[in-house]
Amino acid sequence: MVALLAAILETATVDYELLLANPLRGILRRRNFADFRPQDRRVRILEPEDFKRAVAELKPPVLQMGLFASLTGCRWGEQVALRIEEDVDFRRNRLRITRSLSKRSPQTPKTEQSVRDIVMSPVVRRILRAVPWQEGYVFSPDGGKTPIGDGSWLKRRWRKA
């Protein structure tokens, strides 16, 4: 009904010049209506058994990426921006987070505190040791030359698991 009334008033305004402006112009834009989608975006912390069951459902490379993210606390953009030769220090057992990728372009991390060193757990160390190339992006579909995608495929697989 609102759309029909808005169209009638638009015709009265533009075609017949009966009104100076259509009072309903733009009324159907999404921002003018309440959003009825659930807004519960809280982080869901899994119990250890739930986490183990989810990980058991994952296949490589989603398995490695999910474990890596869980054990390091890296954001998606920070994780896919990691370069073996620059950010992984096996001697000191540290990861250096200095950049993030957004739409595959490098940028600084979200906050100053996001530039940090992360101590590698044994599992993270094994994941990084298993990378078959010596330079380039750690998580790459083509041998380190380009970073892996935007993360939506990982999120879908993780939610399914």
C-alpha positions in Angstrom: 0.0 0.0 0.0 2.9 2.3 0.8 4.5 1.6 -2.5 1.3 2.3 -4.4 0.7 5.6 -2.5 4.3 6.7 -3.1 3.9 6.0 -6.8 0.7 8.0 -7.0 2.2 10.9 -5.1 5.3 10.8 -7.4 3.1 11.0 -10.5 1.2 13.9 -8.9 4.5 15.7 -8.2 6.4 15.0 -11.4 3.8 14.6 -14.1 1.0 16.9 -12.9 3.0 19.3 -10.7 0.2 19.2 -8.1 2.8 18.9 -5.3 6.1 20.6 -4.7 7.7 17.3 -3.5 6.6 13.7 -2.9 6.4 13.3 0.9 6.9 9.6 0.5 9.9 9.7 -1.8 12.5 7.3 -0.4 10.2 5.9 2.3 10.7 2.3 1.0 14.5 2.3 1.6 15.6 -0.4 4.0 16.9 2.0 6.6 13.3 3.3 7.2 12.1 -0.1 8.3 12.8 -2.1 11.4 15.2 -4.9 10.9 13.5 -8.1 12.0 16.6 -10.4 11.6 18.0 -11.7 14.8 20.7 -9.4 16.1 22.4 -11.9 18.4 26.0 -11.6 17.1 27.7 -12.7 20.3 30.7 -14.9 20.0 29.8 -18.5 20.7 32.4 -20.1 22.9 32.5 -23.9 22.2 33.0 -26.4 25.0 36.1 -28.6 24.5 34.0 -31.6 23.3 32.0 -29.4 20.9 35.2 -28.0 19.5 36.7 -31.5 19.1 33.6 -32.7 17.2 33.7 -29.7 14.9 37.4 -30.1 14.1 36.8 -33.8 13.4 34.4 -32.8 10.6 36.8 -30.5 8.8 39.1 -31.4 5.9 42.3 -29.7 4.8 42.9 -26.8 4.3 39.9 -25.7 6.3 41.1 -27.9 9.2 44.5 -26.2 9.4 43.1 -22.7 9.0 40.4 -23.3 11.6 42.9 -24.7 14.1 45.4 -22.0 13.3 42.8 -19.2 13.9 41.6 -20.9 17.1 45.0 -21.4 18.6 46.5 -18.0 17.6 43.5 -15.6 17.9 44.4 -14.1 14.6 41.7 -12.4 12.6 41.0 -13.7 9.1 42.8 -10.8 7.4 45.8 -11.2 9.7 46.0 -14.9 9.1 45.9 -14.8 5.3 48.4 -11.9 5.3 51.1 -14.0 7.0 54.2 -14.5 4.9 56.6 -17.3 5.6 59.8 -15.5 5.1 58.8 -12.3 7.0 56.4 -13.3 9.7 57.2 -16.8 10.8 60.3 -17.2 13.1 60.8 -20.8 13.9 64.1 -20.0 15.8 62.3 -17.7 18.3 59.0 -19.7 18.0 57.1 -16.6 17.2 54.6 -15.2 14.6 54.9 -11.5 13.9 51.5 -9.8 13.0 52.3 -6.6 11.1 49.7 -6.5 8.3 46.2 -7.5 7.4 44.6 -8.1 4.1 41.3 -6.6 3.1 40.0 -7.6 -0.4 43.4 -9.0 -1.0 45.2 -5.7 -0.5 47.6 -5.2 2.4 46.9 -2.7 5.1 47.9 -2.2 8.7 46.0 -4.2 11.3 42.8 -2.8 12.9 44.5 -1.2 16.0 48.0 -0.4 17.2 47.7 -3.2 19.7 47.1 -5.6 16.8 50.7 -5.3 15.8 52.1 -8.1 18.0 54.1 -11.3 18.4 52.3 -14.5 19.0 54.0 -17.5 20.6 53.4 -20.6 18.5 51.9 -23.6 20.1 53.1 -27.1 19.0 50.1 -27.5 16.7 50.5 -24.1 15.1 54.2 -24.9 14.6 53.3 -28.2 12.9 50.8 -26.5 10.6 53.4 -24.0 9.5 56.2 -26.6 9.1 53.9 -28.5 6.8 53.6 -25.6 4.3 55.5 -26.9 1.2 56.9 -23.6 0.0 59.7 -21.5 1.6 58.4 -18.0 0.8 55.1 -16.2 0.1 51.8 -16.4 1.8 51.4 -19.2 4.4 47.8 -19.8 3.3 47.7 -19.8 -0.4 46.0 -21.8 -3.1 48.9 -21.5 -5.6 52.1 -22.1 -3.7 52.5 -18.8 -1.9 52.0 -16.4 -4.7 48.5 -15.2 -3.8 46.6 -15.2 -0.5 43.6 -17.5 -0.1 40.1 -16.1 -0.7 37.9 -13.8 1.4 37.1 -16.4 4.1 33.4 -16.9 3.4 34.1 -20.5 2.2 35.9 -21.2 5.5 33.1 -19.7 7.6 30.5 -21.9 5.7 32.5 -25.0 6.3 33.1 -24.1 10.0 29.4 -23.4 10.6 28.5 -26.7 8.9 31.0 -28.6 11.1 
